[in-house]
Amino acid sequence: MSQAFVREGDDPWLEDIGPSVTALRVFLTRENNGIQIFERSSHKDAMGEQVHVMSNGLSYTKDSEGKWKVYSSPQSPR
């Protein structure tokens, strides 16, 4: 279906975009009114999750299904 026929409110959500970092960058740039977002760094956290630190001040990772989500560090046991 052509993008010309997508109604407002049908915009993709973070979890709807492709699994690549490029797809994440394109999505975040679109959400940021065209101001380019880039990956500052990436690393694995203590739980072994790949974390992508982006220039918008947030970090992102993928869930068990490979869908993007905003990263929140694992809670340490008390």
HULINQUI-V30586 format. One record per backbone hydrogen bond with DSSP energy under -0.5 kcal/mol. NH is the residue of the N-H (numbers start at 1). CO is the residue of the C=O. Records with the same first field share a line. If there is no record, write none. Layout:
BEGIN
NH: CO ; CO
END
This chain:
BEGIN
5: 2
6: 3
10: 7
16: 13
17: 13 ; 14
24: 20
25: 21
26: 22
27: 23
28: 24
29: 25
30: 26
31: 27
32: 28
33: 30
34: 29
35: 32
36: 34
40: 38 ; 53
41: 53
43: 51
45: 49
48: 45
51: 43 ; 49
52: 60
53: 41 ; 51
54: 52 ; 58
55: 38
57: 54
60: 52
61: 69
63: 67
66: 63
69: 61
71: 59
END
